[in-house]
Amino acid sequence: MLFDALGTLVRLEPPWPLLAGTLASQHGIDVSEDEARDAMRAEMAYYLEHHTEGRDSVTLAELRGRCATVLGKALPQVAGRLTQAELTEALLESLRFVPFPDAATALGSLRSLNVRTAVVSNWDCSLGGLLGGLGLGGLLDAVVTSAQAGARKPDPRIFETALAAVQCAPGRAIFVGDSLDIDIAGGRAAGIRSVLIDRSVAGADTGDVERIFTLDNLPALMHGSPIV
């Protein structure tokens, strides 16, 4: 069983209030939440484009420094007042990931059934440590990131790397993700049964894509008929 990370197993708390609070409390710099939001969005856009460059501890530190520079340039109030190290620290403190309530239970149930599990995510090399800190790492057999695999979803190669890690053929695997264009398209391209998790419970039309609203539905996926 393969899983996406963000939006499937974990969520990101809104970072802009945290960024504004950190700048105010630790550095005496006042920025509005709107300004912090715009700056964080600029940083996120840069990170999404360059995250595969964070392949190890050295390149990850370099990537984080560049992301912090992008953040600082979007906030004129901090120009010349904070070092890159201070900006990087403020950035990292504003990024707080929280596991969804059903994540640990679902992974634990799969482990009790001897089902091998892996995360397949467009992320830098820090994801394994992050999931470990959230209490999910020990419930997974592998964590495969685009930075380490050298390919990002929807490229099927990252899925092939994950399948090799858990020693599973594509036709015997199930992949669960929250994005039609990135997760479902990529999983299907790799020949994997791919299921959308819709945590918004929006009920929008997804065509022929199987859909669940919680990871508690995993037993039905494994033993029942397709859910559409």
C-alpha positions as CSV (number, residue, x, y, z in Angstrom):
1,M,0.0,0.0,0.0
2,L,1.5,3.3,-1.1
3,F,0.5,6.8,0.2
4,D,1.1,10.4,-0.7
5,A,2.2,12.5,2.3
6,L,0.8,16.0,2.3
7,G,-3.0,16.0,2.2
8,T,-3.1,12.3,2.7
9,L,-1.2,11.4,5.9
10,V,-0.3,14.9,7.1
11,R,-1.5,18.4,6.8
12,L,0.3,21.8,7.1
13,E,-1.1,24.2,9.6
14,P,-1.5,27.7,8.0
15,P,2.1,29.0,8.2
16,W,1.6,32.8,7.8
17,P,0.2,33.5,11.3
18,L,3.1,31.5,12.7
19,L,5.6,33.4,10.6
20,A,4.1,36.8,11.6
21,G,4.1,35.7,15.3
22,T,7.7,34.5,15.1
23,L,9.0,37.7,13.5
24,A,7.1,39.8,16.1
25,S,8.0,37.9,19.2
26,Q,11.6,37.0,18.4
27,H,12.8,39.9,16.2
28,G,10.4,42.8,16.9
29,I,9.4,43.0,13.3
30,D,5.7,43.6,12.6
31,V,4.2,42.2,9.4
32,S,0.6,41.7,8.7
33,E,-0.8,38.2,8.1
34,D,-1.6,39.2,4.5
35,E,2.0,40.2,4.0
36,A,3.2,37.0,5.6
37,R,0.9,34.9,3.5
38,D,2.1,36.5,0.3
39,A,5.7,36.0,1.3
40,M,5.1,32.3,2.3
41,R,3.4,31.7,-1.1
42,A,6.4,33.1,-2.9
43,E,8.7,30.8,-0.8
44,M,6.4,27.8,-1.4
45,A,6.4,28.4,-5.2
46,Y,10.2,28.4,-5.2
47,Y,10.4,25.3,-3.0
48,L,8.0,23.4,-5.2
49,E,10.1,24.2,-8.2
50,H,13.5,23.4,-6.5
51,H,12.7,20.8,-3.8
52,T,14.4,18.0,-5.6
53,E,17.7,19.8,-5.0
54,G,17.5,18.9,-1.3
55,R,19.0,15.4,-1.8
56,D,21.1,15.2,1.4
57,S,21.9,17.3,4.5
58,V,24.3,19.6,2.6
59,T,22.1,20.3,-0.4
60,L,19.0,20.5,1.9
61,A,20.7,23.3,4.0
62,E,21.5,25.1,0.8
63,L,17.9,24.8,-0.5
64,R,16.5,26.1,2.8
65,G,18.8,29.1,2.7
66,R,17.7,30.0,-0.8
67,C,14.0,29.5,0.3
68,A,14.7,31.9,3.2
69,T,16.2,34.4,0.8
70,V,13.0,34.3,-1.3
71,L,10.9,34.8,1.8
72,G,13.0,37.8,2.9
73,K,12.9,39.5,-0.5
74,A,9.1,39.3,-0.3
75,L,9.1,41.1,3.1
76,P,10.7,44.5,2.8
77,Q,10.4,44.9,6.6
78,V,13.1,42.3,7.2
79,A,15.5,43.6,4.6
80,G,18.9,44.1,6.3
81,R,17.6,43.3,9.7
82,L,17.9,39.5,9.7
83,T,20.7,37.2,8.7
84,Q,20.0,34.3,6.3
85,A,20.3,32.0,9.3
86,E,17.7,33.9,11.2
87,L,15.4,34.0,8.3
88,T,15.8,30.2,7.8
89,E,15.0,29.6,11.4
90,A,11.9,31.8,11.2
91,L,10.8,29.9,8.0
92,L,11.3,26.5,9.6
93,E,9.5,27.5,12.8
94,S,6.4,28.5,10.7
95,L,6.2,25.1,9.0
96,R,4.2,22.8,11.3
97,F,2.9,19.5,10.0
98,V,0.3,17.5,11.8
99,P,-0.8,13.9,11.1
100,F,-4.4,13.4,10.2
101,P,-6.3,11.6,13.1
102,D,-6.8,8.5,10.9
103,A,-3.2,8.2,9.7
104,A,-1.5,6.3,12.5
105,T,-4.5,4.0,13.1
106,A,-4.7,3.1,9.4
107,L,-0.9,2.5,9.1
108,G,-1.0,0.4,12.3
109,S,-3.8,-1.7,11.0
110,L,-2.0,-2.4,7.8
111,R,1.2,-3.4,9.7
112,S,-0.8,-5.8,11.9
113,L,-2.0,-7.4,8.6
114,N,1.6,-7.6,7.4
115,V,0.8,-5.2,4.5
116,R,4.0,-3.4,3.4
117,T,3.6,0.4,3.2
118,A,5.5,3.2,1.7
119,V,5.1,7.0,1.2
120,V,5.6,8.4,-2.3
121,S,6.0,12.2,-2.1
122,N,7.3,15.2,-3.9
123,W,9.5,16.3,-1.0
124,D,13.1,16.9,-0.1
125,C,15.2,14.3,1.8
126,S,13.9,15.5,5.2
127,L,10.5,13.7,4.9
128,G,11.5,10.5,6.6
129,G,12.7,12.4,9.7
130,L,9.6,14.5,9.7
131,L,7.3,11.5,9.6
132,G,9.4,9.8,12.3
133,G,8.9,12.9,14.5
134,L,5.2,12.7,14.0
135,G,5.0,9.1,15.1
136,L,4.4,7.7,11.6
137,G,7.8,6.7,10.5
138,G,7.9,3.4,12.5
139,L,4.6,2.4,10.8
140,L,6.1,2.6,7.3
141,D,8.4,0.3,5.5
142,A,9.8,2.9,3.1
143,V,9.7,6.7,2.5
144,V,10.5,7.6,-1.1
145,T,10.9,11.3,-2.0
146,S,11.3,12.9,-5.4
147,A,14.6,14.4,-4.2
148,Q,16.0,11.0,-3.5
149,A,14.4,9.1,-6.4
150,G,15.4,11.7,-9.0
151,A,11.8,12.0,-10.3
152,R,8.8,13.7,-9.1
153,K,5.1,12.7,-9.4
154,P,3.4,12.2,-11.8
155,D,6.5,10.6,-13.3
156,P,6.0,6.8,-12.9
157,R,9.7,6.3,-12.0
158,I,9.1,7.5,-8.4
159,F,6.4,4.9,-8.0
160,E,8.6,2.2,-9.5
161,T,11.2,3.1,-6.9
162,A,8.7,2.7,-4.1
163,L,7.4,-0.6,-5.4
164,A,10.9,-1.9,-5.5
165,A,11.4,-0.7,-1.9
166,V,8.4,-2.8,-0.7
167,Q,9.0,-5.6,-3.2
168,C,5.6,-5.4,-4.7
169,A,4.4,-5.7,-8.3
170,P,2.3,-2.8,-9.7
171,G,-0.8,-4.9,-10.2
172,R,-0.8,-5.9,-6.5
173,A,-0.4,-2.4,-5.1
174,I,-2.8,0.3,-4.2
175,F,-1.8,4.0,-4.0
176,V,-3.8,6.6,-2.1
177,G,-3.3,10.3,-2.8
178,D,-5.2,13.6,-2.8
179,S,-4.4,15.0,-6.2
180,L,-6.0,13.9,-9.5
181,D,-3.3,15.5,-11.7
182,I,-0.2,14.5,-9.7
183,D,-1.1,11.4,-7.6
184,I,-3.8,9.6,-9.5
185,A,-2.3,10.3,-12.9
186,G,1.1,9.2,-11.7
187,G,0.0,6.1,-10.0
188,R,-2.1,5.0,-13.0
189,A,0.9,5.7,-15.3
190,A,2.9,3.2,-13.2
191,G,0.2,0.6,-13.5
192,I,-1.0,0.9,-9.9
193,R,-4.6,1.0,-8.7
194,S,-4.9,4.6,-7.6
195,V,-7.5,5.9,-5.2
196,L,-8.3,9.6,-4.4
197,I,-8.7,10.6,-0.8
198,D,-11.1,13.6,-0.7
199,R,-10.7,15.0,2.8
200,S,-12.8,18.0,1.8
201,V,-15.8,15.7,1.3
202,A,-16.7,18.0,-1.6
203,G,-18.4,15.3,-3.6
204,A,-17.2,16.7,-6.9
205,D,-17.3,14.5,-9.9
206,T,-14.1,12.4,-10.3
207,G,-15.1,10.4,-13.3
208,D,-14.0,6.8,-13.0
209,V,-11.5,7.5,-10.2
210,E,-12.1,5.5,-7.0
211,R,-12.6,7.8,-4.0
212,I,-12.6,7.6,-0.3
213,F,-13.1,10.3,2.4
214,T,-11.1,8.8,5.2
215,L,-8.3,6.3,5.6
216,D,-10.7,4.2,7.7
217,N,-12.1,3.1,4.3
218,L,-8.9,1.2,3.5
219,P,-10.3,-2.3,4.4
220,A,-13.1,-1.8,1.9
221,L,-10.4,-0.9,-0.7
222,M,-8.4,-4.0,0.0
223,H,-11.2,-6.5,0.2
224,G,-14.2,-5.0,-1.5
225,S,-15.3,-3.8,-4.9
226,P,-14.0,-0.6,-6.4
227,I,-15.4,2.6,-4.7
228,V,-16.4,5.3,-7.2
